[in-house]
């Protein structure tokens, strides 16, 4: 069984959206505020998908 990565990073957001890495950092920061997370906490693929309205399985396929 292949392990899946759970966390989303700014570089991933850049590749998914086609926007800059800075946009990725800003979007992840916005998601943290929305979810009431601390700055040091990670954003999961599930949280990112729910916030952006994307399918989780599509994201897992893309990140693998």
Phi and psi restraints in degrees (range 20) as a CNS / XPLOR table:
assign (resid 1 and name C) (resid 2 and name N)
       (resid 2 and name CA) (resid 2 and name C) 1.0 -83.4 20.0 2
assign (resid 2 and name N) (resid 2 and name CA)
       (resid 2 and name C) (resid 3 and name N) 1.0 134.4 20.0 2
assign (resid 2 and name C) (resid 3 and name N)
       (resid 3 and name CA) (resid 3 and name C) 1.0 -79.4 20.0 2
assign (resid 3 and name N) (resid 3 and name CA)
       (resid 3 and name C) (resid 4 and name N) 1.0 147.6 20.0 2
assign (resid 3 and name C) (resid 4 and name N)
       (resid 4 and name CA) (resid 4 and name C) 1.0 -112.1 20.0 2
assign (resid 4 and name N) (resid 4 and name CA)
       (resid 4 and name C) (resid 5 and name N) 1.0 144.2 20.0 2
assign (resid 4 and name C) (resid 5 and name N)
       (resid 5 and name CA) (resid 5 and name C) 1.0 -79.8 20.0 2
assign (resid 5 and name N) (resid 5 and name CA)
       (resid 5 and name C) (resid 6 and name N) 1.0 136.6 20.0 2
assign (resid 5 and name C) (resid 6 and name N)
       (resid 6 and name CA) (resid 6 and name C) 1.0 -98.9 20.0 2
assign (resid 6 and name N) (resid 6 and name CA)
       (resid 6 and name C) (resid 7 and name N) 1.0 -24.4 20.0 2
assign (resid 6 and name C) (resid 7 and name N)
       (resid 7 and name CA) (resid 7 and name C) 1.0 -95.8 20.0 2
assign (resid 7 and name N) (resid 7 and name CA)
       (resid 7 and name C) (resid 8 and name N) 1.0 147.3 20.0 2
assign (resid 7 and name C) (resid 8 and name N)
       (resid 8 and name CA) (resid 8 and name C) 1.0 -108.7 20.0 2
assign (resid 8 and name N) (resid 8 and name CA)
       (resid 8 and name C) (resid 9 and name N) 1.0 135.8 20.0 2
assign (resid 8 and name C) (resid 9 and name N)
       (resid 9 and name CA) (resid 9 and name C) 1.0 -118.4 20.0 2
assign (resid 9 and name N) (resid 9 and name CA)
       (resid 9 and name C) (resid 10 and name N) 1.0 162.4 20.0 2
assign (resid 9 and name C) (resid 10 and name N)
       (resid 10 and name CA) (resid 10 and name C) 1.0 -54.5 20.0 2
assign (resid 10 and name N) (resid 10 and name CA)
       (resid 10 and name C) (resid 11 and name N) 1.0 -36.5 20.0 2
assign (resid 10 and name C) (resid 11 and name N)
       (resid 11 and name CA) (resid 11 and name C) 1.0 -64.3 20.0 2
assign (resid 11 and name N) (resid 11 and name CA)
       (resid 11 and name C) (resid 12 and name N) 1.0 -35.6 20.0 2
assign (resid 11 and name C) (resid 12 and name N)
       (resid 12 and name CA) (resid 12 and name C) 1.0 -64.6 20.0 2
assign (resid 12 and name N) (resid 12 and name CA)
       (resid 12 and name C) (resid 13 and name N) 1.0 -44.6 20.0 2
assign (resid 12 and name C) (resid 13 and name N)
       (resid 13 and name CA) (resid 13 and name C) 1.0 -61.1 20.0 2
assign (resid 13 and name N) (resid 13 and name CA)
       (resid 13 and name C) (resid 14 and name N) 1.0 -39.7 20.0 2
assign (resid 13 and name C) (resid 14 and name N)
       (resid 14 and name CA) (resid 14 and name C) 1.0 -60.6 20.0 2
assign (resid 14 and name N) (resid 14 and name CA)
       (resid 14 and name C) (resid 15 and name N) 1.0 -45.5 20.0 2
assign (resid 14 and name C) (resid 15 and name N)
       (resid 15 and name CA) (resid 15 and name C) 1.0 -69.0 20.0 2
assign (resid 15 and name N) (resid 15 and name CA)
       (resid 15 and name C) (resid 16 and name N) 1.0 -37.4 20.0 2
assign (resid 15 and name C) (resid 16 and name N)
       (resid 16 and name CA) (resid 16 and name C) 1.0 -70.7 20.0 2
assign (resid 16 and name N) (resid 16 and name CA)
       (resid 16 and name C) (resid 17 and name N) 1.0 -44.2 20.0 2
assign (resid 16 and name C) (resid 17 and name N)
       (resid 17 and name CA) (resid 17 and name C) 1.0 -93.7 20.0 2
assign (resid 17 and name N) (resid 17 and name CA)
       (resid 17 and name C) (resid 18 and name N) 1.0 -21.7 20.0 2
assign (resid 17 and name C) (resid 18 and name N)
       (resid 18 and name CA) (resid 18 and name C) 1.0 80.1 20.0 2
assign (resid 18 and name N) (resid 18 and name CA)
       (resid 18 and name C) (resid 19 and name N) 1.0 11.1 20.0 2
assign (resid 18 and name C) (resid 19 and name N)
       (resid 19 and name CA) (resid 19 and name C) 1.0 -101.3 20.0 2
assign (resid 19 and name N) (resid 19 and name CA)
       (resid 19 and name C) (resid 20 and name N) 1.0 -175.7 20.0 2
assign (resid 19 and name C) (resid 20 and name N)
       (resid 20 and name CA) (resid 20 and name C) 1.0 -74.9 20.0 2
assign (resid 20 and name N) (resid 20 and name CA)
       (resid 20 and name C) (resid 21 and name N) 1.0 163.3 20.0 2
assign (resid 20 and name C) (resid 21 and name N)
       (resid 21 and name CA) (resid 21 and name C) 1.0 -66.6 20.0 2
assign (resid 21 and name N) (resid 21 and name CA)
       (resid 21 and name C) (resid 22 and name N) 1.0 -33.0 20.0 2
assign (resid 21 and name C) (resid 22 and name N)
       (resid 22 and name CA) (resid 22 and name C) 1.0 -62.1 20.0 2
assign (resid 22 and name N) (resid 22 and name CA)
       (resid 22 and name C) (resid 23 and name N) 1.0 -40.2 20.0 2
assign (resid 22 and name C) (resid 23 and name N)
       (resid 23 and name CA) (resid 23 and name C) 1.0 -60.3 20.0 2
assign (resid 23 and name N) (resid 23 and name CA)
       (resid 23 and name C) (resid 24 and name N) 1.0 -39.9 20.0 2
assign (resid 23 and name C) (resid 24 and name N)
       (resid 24 and name CA) (resid 24 and name C) 1.0 -62.2 20.0 2
assign (resid 24 and name N) (resid 24 and name CA)
       (resid 24 and name C) (resid 25 and name N) 1.0 -42.8 20.0 2
assign (resid 24 and name C) (resid 25 and name N)
       (resid 25 and name CA) (resid 25 and name C) 1.0 -63.5 20.0 2
assign (resid 25 and name N) (resid 25 and name CA)
       (resid 25 and name C) (resid 26 and name N) 1.0 -42.2 20.0 2
assign (resid 25 and name C) (resid 26 and name N)
       (resid 26 and name CA) (resid 26 and name C) 1.0 -65.7 20.0 2
assign (resid 26 and name N) (resid 26 and name CA)
       (resid 26 and name C) (resid 27 and name N) 1.0 -42.0 20.0 2
assign (resid 26 and name C) (resid 27 and name N)
       (resid 27 and name CA) (resid 27 and name C) 1.0 -64.6 20.0 2
assign (resid 27 and name N) (resid 27 and name CA)
       (resid 27 and name C) (resid 28 and name N) 1.0 -43.0 20.0 2
assign (resid 27 and name C) (resid 28 and name N)
       (resid 28 and name CA) (resid 28 and name C) 1.0 -64.6 20.0 2
assign (resid 28 and name N) (resid 28 and name CA)
       (resid 28 and name C) (resid 29 and name N) 1.0 -36.7 20.0 2
assign (resid 28 and name C) (resid 29 and name N)
       (resid 29 and name CA) (resid 29 and name C) 1.0 -65.0 20.0 2
assign (resid 29 and name N) (resid 29 and name CA)
       (resid 29 and name C) (resid 30 and name N) 1.0 -40.2 20.0 2
assign (resid 29 and name C) (resid 30 and name N)
       (resid 30 and name CA) (resid 30 and name C) 1.0 -63.2 20.0 2
assign (resid 30 and name N) (resid 30 and name CA)
       (resid 30 and name C) (resid 31 and name N) 1.0 -40.5 20.0 2
assign (resid 30 and name C) (resid 31 and name N)
       (resid 31 and name CA) (resid 31 and name C) 1.0 -64.7 20.0 2
assign (resid 31 and name N) (resid 31 and name CA)
       (resid 31 and name C) (resid 32 and name N) 1.0 -40.2 20.0 2
assign (resid 31 and name C) (resid 32 and name N)
       (resid 32 and name CA) (resid 32 and name C) 1.0 -61.0 20.0 2
assign (resid 32 and name N) (resid 32 and name CA)
       (resid 32 and name C) (resid 33 and name N) 1.0 -42.9 20.0 2
assign (resid 32 and name C) (resid 33 and name N)
       (resid 33 and name CA) (resid 33 and name C) 1.0 -63.8 20.0 2
assign (resid 33 and name N) (resid 33 and name CA)
       (resid 33 and name C) (resid 34 and name N) 1.0 -45.4 20.0 2
assign (resid 33 and name C) (resid 34 and name N)
       (resid 34 and name CA) (resid 34 and name C) 1.0 -60.3 20.0 2
assign (resid 34 and name N) (resid 34 and name CA)
       (resid 34 and name C) (resid 35 and name N) 1.0 -39.8 20.0 2
assign (resid 34 and name C) (resid 35 and name N)
       (resid 35 and name CA) (resid 35 and name C) 1.0 -89.8 20.0 2
assign (resid 35 and name N) (resid 35 and name CA)
       (resid 35 and name C) (resid 36 and name N) 1.0 2.0 20.0 2
assign (resid 35 and name C) (resid 36 and name N)
       (resid 36 and name CA) (resid 36 and name C) 1.0 57.2 20.0 2
assign (resid 36 and name N) (resid 36 and name CA)
       (resid 36 and name C) (resid 37 and name N) 1.0 46.7 20.0 2
assign (resid 36 and name C) (resid 37 and name N)
       (resid 37 and name CA) (resid 37 and name C) 1.0 -100.8 20.0 2
assign (resid 37 and name N) (resid 37 and name CA)
       (resid 37 and name C) (resid 38 and name N) 1.0 157.9 20.0 2
assign (resid 37 and name C) (resid 38 and name N)
       (resid 38 and name CA) (resid 38 and name C) 1.0 -76.9 20.0 2
assign (resid 38 and name N) (resid 38 and name CA)
       (resid 38 and name C) (resid 39 and name N) 1.0 157.4 20.0 2
assign (resid 38 and name C) (resid 39 and name N)
       (resid 39 and name CA) (resid 39 and name C) 1.0 -59.9 20.0 2
assign (resid 39 and name N) (resid 39 and name CA)
       (resid 39 and name C) (resid 40 and name N) 1.0 -26.1 20.0 2
assign (resid 39 and name C) (resid 40 and name N)
       (resid 40 and name CA) (resid 40 and name C) 1.0 -85.7 20.0 2
assign (resid 40 and name N) (resid 40 and name CA)
       (resid 40 and name C) (resid 41 and name N) 1.0 -7.8 20.0 2
assign (resid 40 and name C) (resid 41 and name N)
       (resid 41 and name CA) (resid 41 and name C) 1.0 -84.0 20.0 2
assign (resid 41 and name N) (resid 41 and name CA)
       (resid 41 and name C) (resid 42 and name N) 1.0 147.1 20.0 2
assign (resid 41 and name C) (resid 42 and name N)
       (resid 42 and name CA) (resid 42 and name C) 1.0 -83.1 20.0 2
assign (resid 42 and name N) (resid 42 and name CA)
       (resid 42 and name C) (resid 43 and name N) 1.0 158.7 20.0 2
assign (resid 42 and name C) (resid 43 and name N)
       (resid 43 and name CA) (resid 43 and name C) 1.0 -103.6 20.0 2
assign (resid 43 and name N) (resid 43 and name CA)
       (resid 43 and name C) (resid 44 and name N) 1.0 127.4 20.0 2
assign (resid 43 and name C) (resid 44 and name N)
       (resid 44 and name CA) (resid 44 and name C) 1.0 -85.3 20.0 2
assign (resid 44 and name N) (resid 44 and name CA)
       (resid 44 and name C) (resid 45 and name N) 1.0 165.1 20.0 2
assign (resid 44 and name C) (resid 45 and name N)
       (resid 45 and name CA) (resid 45 and name C) 1.0 -61.0 20.0 2
assign (resid 45 and name N) (resid 45 and name CA)
       (resid 45 and name C) (resid 46 and name N) 1.0 -39.0 20.0 2
assign (resid 45 and name C) (resid 46 and name N)
       (resid 46 and name CA) (resid 46 and name C) 1.0 -63.9 20.0 2
assign (resid 46 and name N) (resid 46 and name CA)
       (resid 46 and name C) (resid 47 and name N) 1.0 -43.5 20.0 2
assign (resid 46 and name C) (resid 47 and name N)
       (resid 47 and name CA) (resid 47 and name C) 1.0 -66.1 20.0 2
assign (resid 47 and name N) (resid 47 and name CA)
       (resid 47 and name C) (resid 48 and name N) 1.0 -42.2 20.0 2
assign (resid 47 and name C) (resid 48 and name N)
       (resid 48 and name CA) (resid 48 and name C) 1.0 -63.0 20.0 2
assign (resid 48 and name N) (resid 48 and name CA)
       (resid 48 and name C) (resid 49 and name N) 1.0 -44.7 20.0 2
assign (resid 48 and name C) (resid 49 and name N)
       (resid 49 and name CA) (resid 49 and name C) 1.0 -62.6 20.0 2
assign (resid 49 and name N) (resid 49 and name CA)
       (resid 49 and name C) (resid 50 and name N) 1.0 -44.0 20.0 2
assign (resid 49 and name C) (resid 50 and name N)
       (resid 50 and name CA) (resid 50 and name C) 1.0 -63.7 20.0 2
assign (resid 50 and name N) (resid 50 and name CA)
       (resid 50 and name C) (resid 51 and name N) 1.0 -43.1 20.0 2
assign (resid 50 and name C) (resid 51 and name N)
       (resid 51 and name CA) (resid 51 and name C) 1.0 -66.7 20.0 2
assign (resid 51 and name N) (resid 51 and name CA)
       (resid 51 and name C) (resid 52 and name N) 1.0 -40.1 20.0 2
assign (resid 51 and name C) (resid 52 and name N)
       (resid 52 and name CA) (resid 52 and name C) 1.0 -92.1 20.0 2
assign (resid 52 and name N) (resid 52 and name CA)
       (resid 52 and name C) (resid 53 and name N) 1.0 -6.7 20.0 2
assign (resid 52 and name C) (resid 53 and name N)
       (resid 53 and name CA) (resid 53 and name C) 1.0 74.5 20.0 2
assign (resid 53 and name N) (resid 53 and name CA)
       (resid 53 and name C) (resid 54 and name N) 1.0 33.0 20.0 2
assign (resid 53 and name C) (resid 54 and name N)
       (resid 54 and name CA) (resid 54 and name C) 1.0 -107.2 20.0 2
assign (resid 54 and name N) (resid 54 and name CA)
       (resid 54 and name C) (resid 55 and name N) 1.0 160.1 20.0 2
assign (resid 54 and name C) (resid 55 and name N)
       (resid 55 and name CA) (resid 55 and name C) 1.0 -80.9 20.0 2
assign (resid 55 and name N) (resid 55 and name CA)
       (resid 55 and name C) (resid 56 and name N) 1.0 131.0 20.0 2
assign (resid 55 and name C) (resid 56 and name N)
       (resid 56 and name CA) (resid 56 and name C) 1.0 -61.9 20.0 2
assign (resid 56 and name N) (resid 56 and name CA)
       (resid 56 and name C) (resid 57 and name N) 1.0 -42.7 20.0 2
assign (resid 56 and name C) (resid 57 and name N)
       (resid 57 and name CA) (resid 57 and name C) 1.0 -64.2 20.0 2
assign (resid 57 and name N) (resid 57 and name CA)
       (resid 57 and name C) (resid 58 and name N) 1.0 -36.8 20.0 2
assign (resid 57 and name C) (resid 58 and name N)
       (resid 58 and name CA) (resid 58 and name C) 1.0 -62.9 20.0 2
assign (resid 58 and name N) (resid 58 and name CA)
       (resid 58 and name C) (resid 59 and name N) 1.0 -40.3 20.0 2
assign (resid 58 and name C) (resid 59 and name N)
       (resid 59 and name CA) (resid 59 and name C) 1.0 -65.8 20.0 2
assign (resid 59 and name N) (resid 59 and name CA)
       (resid 59 and name C) (resid 60 and name N) 1.0 -43.2 20.0 2
assign (resid 59 and name C) (resid 60 and name N)
       (resid 60 and name CA) (resid 60 and name C) 1.0 -61.8 20.0 2
assign (resid 60 and name N) (resid 60 and name CA)
       (resid 60 and name C) (resid 61 and name N) 1.0 -41.3 20.0 2
assign (resid 60 and name C) (resid 61 and name N)
       (resid 61 and name CA) (resid 61 and name C) 1.0 -61.7 20.0 2
assign (resid 61 and name N) (resid 61 and name CA)
       (resid 61 and name C) (resid 62 and name N) 1.0 -39.8 20.0 2
assign (resid 61 and name C) (resid 62 and name N)
       (resid 62 and name CA) (resid 62 and name C) 1.0 -70.3 20.0 2
assign (resid 62 and name N) (resid 62 and name CA)
       (resid 62 and name C) (resid 63 and name N) 1.0 -39.6 20.0 2
assign (resid 62 and name C) (resid 63 and name N)
       (resid 63 and name CA) (resid 63 and name C) 1.0 -77.3 20.0 2
assign (resid 63 and name N) (resid 63 and name CA)
       (resid 63 and name C) (resid 64 and name N) 1.0 -20.8 20.0 2
